[in-house]
Amino acid sequence: MLDQVRAKLDPASPEEPESTLNKPVFFISAGLIIAVCLYGALFSDHASLVFSDLQSWLLTNLGWLYMGSVAGFFMLVIYLAFSR
């Protein structure tokens, strides 16, 4: 009986926990982030123009989505604050 207990408690072969990292998602995201950072660092003048145009387009065409998201988040925060 003592041998059975020792066999169960023996740390000779501990199981390593499985990683929850989704490698394709992580490496694609990291690559895109690094690419955008390098683009901004190496071609700062052109990147400034591109990002400025992108921001203008987003605010013109998707401003309603931003306002709706802010209002929804605000209502959620108010609900959570008074729900206790």
C-alpha positions in Angstrom: 0.0 0.0 0.0 2.8 2.4 0.8 4.3 1.8 -2.6 1.1 2.8 -4.3 1.0 6.1 -2.4 4.6 6.7 -3.2 4.0 6.0 -6.9 1.1 8.6 -6.9 3.2 11.2 -5.1 6.4 10.6 -7.1 7.3 13.9 -8.9 9.6 12.0 -11.3 7.3 12.7 -14.2 5.2 15.8 -13.5 2.7 16.7 -16.2 3.4 20.1 -17.7 0.3 22.2 -18.2 -0.8 22.6 -21.7 -0.3 26.0 -23.2 -3.5 28.0 -24.0 -1.6 30.1 -26.5 -3.2 30.0 -29.9 0.0 30.1 -32.0 -1.5 31.2 -35.4 -3.5 34.0 -33.9 -0.6 35.2 -31.7 2.1 35.1 -34.5 -0.2 36.8 -37.1 -1.2 39.5 -34.6 2.4 40.0 -33.5 3.6 40.2 -37.1 0.9 42.8 -38.0 1.8 44.9 -35.0 5.5 44.8 -35.7 4.8 45.7 -39.4 2.7 48.7 -38.6 5.3 49.9 -36.0 8.1 49.5 -38.5 6.1 51.3 -41.2 5.5 54.2 -38.8 9.1 54.4 -37.7 10.7 54.0 -41.1 8.3 56.0 -43.2 6.9 58.5 -40.7 5.9 61.2 -43.2 4.0 58.9 -45.4 2.5 57.0 -42.4 1.3 60.3 -40.9 -0.6 61.1 -44.1 -2.1 57.6 -44.4 -3.1 57.4 -40.8 -4.6 60.9 -41.0 -6.7 59.9 -44.0 -7.7 56.7 -42.4 -8.9 58.5 -39.2 -10.9 61.0 -41.3 -12.6 58.2 -43.2 -13.4 56.3 -40.1 -14.9 59.3 -38.3 -16.9 60.3 -41.4 -18.3 56.9 -42.2 -18.3 55.1 -38.8 -18.8 58.0 -36.3 -22.3 56.7 -35.5 -20.9 53.3 -34.5 -18.4 55.1 -32.2 -21.1 57.2 -30.6 -23.4 54.1 -30.1 -20.6 52.1 -28.6 -19.7 54.9 -26.1 -23.4 55.3 -25.2 -23.8 51.5 -24.7 -20.7 51.2 -22.6 -21.9 54.2 -20.5 -25.3 52.5 -19.9 -23.5 49.3 -18.9 -21.4 51.1 -16.4 -24.4 52.9 -14.9 -26.3 49.6 -14.7 -23.3 47.9 -13.0 -22.9 50.8 -10.6 -26.5 50.7 -9.4 -27.2 47.0 -9.6 -25.8 46.2 -6.2 
